[in-house]
Amino acid sequence: MHLRPPSIDHGLQSFLWALFFGVFMWLGMAAIGISPATAFIFGALAGGAVFLFVRRFGETQRGQATSSRTRMR
């Protein structure tokens, strides 16, 4: 019997990574003395950037060629 992890939508995975990283940034900046409002803004911006990055580049397709040259041969 082969156990597989549950299927989770890629958008949800991207959101969870962004939320974790944004909160991590916010708490880290608040811990070193940056004002809470500024820390929240930078944490939210960093979280949004992580969301877009993971959403665009984080998903891999198994069994597919990685370049167009490989597919054309």
N, C-alpha and C positions, 0 to 999 in steps of 0.2 A: 504494500500500500504506500503510495507516494503522497505525502502531505504537502499541500501548497498554501502559501499565505493567502489571506482573503484579498479579493479584488477591490482596490480602492481607486476611485476616480482620480485622474491626474490633477485636476483642478483643486480637489480637496488636499492632496499631498502638497501642492504648491502653496496653498493657503496656510497649512500647518507649519511648513518650513518658514514662511514669511512671518507668521505670528510668533514663533519661537525666537527667530533672530531679531525681530523688532523689539520684543520684550527684553531679550538679552542685552541689546544695545541700550535701551532705555534705562534698565537697572544699572548697567555698567557705568553709564555716564552720570546717573544720579549718585552713584557711589563715590565717584571721584570729585564731586562738588559742582557739577554743571547744573544750572537751574532746571527744575523739573519740567517747565514748559519747553525750554530749548531741547532738553533730552527727549521729551515726547515727540517733538516735531522731527528731530533727526532719526529717532527710532522708527517713526511711521514712514518716513521717506526711505530708510534703509529696508524696512519690511516690504514696501511696495516694489522696490527695485529687485529684491530677492524673489518676490512673487513672479514678476515678469520674467526674470532670468530662468527660474526653475520651470515655469510654465512653458517657455520657449525651448530651452535646451536640455531639460531634465529627463524627458521621456525617451527611452530607447526601444526600438523595435527589434525583437529577436528574429534571427533568420533572414534578415534583409541585407542586401549589399549596402556598404557605407558610402560608395561614391557612384556617380553616374557612369564613369568609365568601366567599372566592374560589371555593371548591368548591361552595357552595350556589347560586350564581348560574346 
